[in-house]
Amino acid sequence: MSIKLETLSATSSLASLEGDIRSFEARGFELITLASGVVGGLPSNTMALRRLGIGNRPGPLTLTEVDPALDIAGQETKVNDQETGAKKLISYAAVFVNGNPTNVGAYRG
């Protein structure tokens, strides 16, 4: 299994981040995790992807913002409530959205 790390802009909107990830997934990768960090001294988002076999494609991806004003238990409830049917949580972390740290859940399905 091949792993790839990619840096995404810290100033992108949530929809733009989702589109960037989907673009990589359309080229045969699958998101494993998404997190914020610093690259070259600047805030950034980093995603880890794994290479899929030929002809394999991951299911639909959705990024969802979780209100940081919620306490930890409230955030956990919100994150878990998003999992319904085939929709499963694959990553939950603070990432930069429009330049601001934002709690984001990434769901597949």
C-alpha positions in Angstrom: 0.0 0.0 0.0 1.4 3.4 -1.1 0.8 6.4 1.2 0.9 10.0 -0.1 1.0 13.2 1.9 -0.4 16.4 0.3 -0.5 20.0 1.6 -3.7 22.0 1.1 -4.3 25.7 1.5 -5.1 27.1 4.9 -7.3 29.8 3.3 -9.6 27.4 1.3 -13.3 27.2 2.0 -14.7 23.9 3.3 -16.3 23.2 -0.2 -12.9 23.9 -1.8 -11.1 21.5 0.5 -13.7 18.9 -0.2 -13.2 19.5 -4.0 -9.4 19.2 -3.7 -9.7 15.9 -1.8 -12.2 14.6 -4.4 -9.8 15.5 -7.2 -7.1 13.3 -5.7 -9.6 10.5 -5.1 -10.7 10.7 -8.7 -7.0 9.9 -9.6 -7.0 6.6 -7.6 -6.3 7.7 -4.0 -8.4 7.5 -0.8 -8.3 10.0 2.1 -7.1 8.5 5.3 -6.9 11.6 7.5 -6.9 15.4 7.3 -5.2 17.7 9.8 -3.8 21.1 10.3 -0.2 22.0 10.7 2.7 24.2 9.6 4.7 23.8 6.4 7.5 26.1 5.6 6.6 28.3 8.6 3.0 28.8 7.3 -0.3 27.4 8.5 -1.5 24.6 6.2 -3.7 21.5 6.0 -2.2 18.1 5.3 -4.0 15.1 4.0 -2.8 11.5 4.0 -4.0 9.4 1.2 -3.5 5.8 0.2 -3.2 4.5 -3.3 -6.1 2.2 -4.4 -5.9 -0.7 -6.8 -6.6 -0.2 -10.5 -10.4 0.4 -11.0 -11.1 0.9 -7.3 -12.7 4.1 -6.2 -13.7 5.3 -2.7 -17.3 6.1 -1.9 -18.6 9.7 -1.7 -16.8 12.1 0.6 -18.4 14.8 2.8 -16.7 17.3 5.0 -18.8 18.7 7.9 -17.9 21.5 10.3 -18.5 20.9 14.0 -19.3 23.9 16.2 -16.2 24.5 18.4 -18.5 26.1 21.1 -19.8 22.7 21.9 -18.0 20.9 24.9 -16.1 17.7 24.1 -19.2 15.5 24.8 -21.3 17.7 22.5 -18.7 17.5 19.7 -18.5 13.8 20.1 -22.3 13.5 19.9 -22.4 15.8 16.8 -19.6 13.8 15.1 -21.3 10.4 15.8 -24.8 11.6 14.8 -23.5 12.3 11.3 -22.8 8.5 10.9 -26.0 7.1 9.4 -26.4 4.0 7.3 -23.4 3.7 5.0 -22.0 7.1 6.0 -18.9 6.5 8.3 -16.5 8.8 10.0 -12.9 8.5 8.6 -11.3 11.6 10.2 -12.0 14.3 12.8 -9.6 17.1 13.5 -9.1 20.8 13.6 -8.2 22.1 10.1 -7.9 25.5 8.6 -11.0 26.7 6.8 -10.8 30.3 5.4 -7.7 30.7 7.5 -9.4 29.8 10.8 -9.0 26.6 12.9 -12.2 24.7 12.4 -13.3 21.3 13.7 -14.1 19.1 10.7 -15.4 15.6 10.3 -14.7 13.7 7.1 -17.3 11.1 6.2 -17.4 8.4 3.6 -20.6 7.0 2.1 
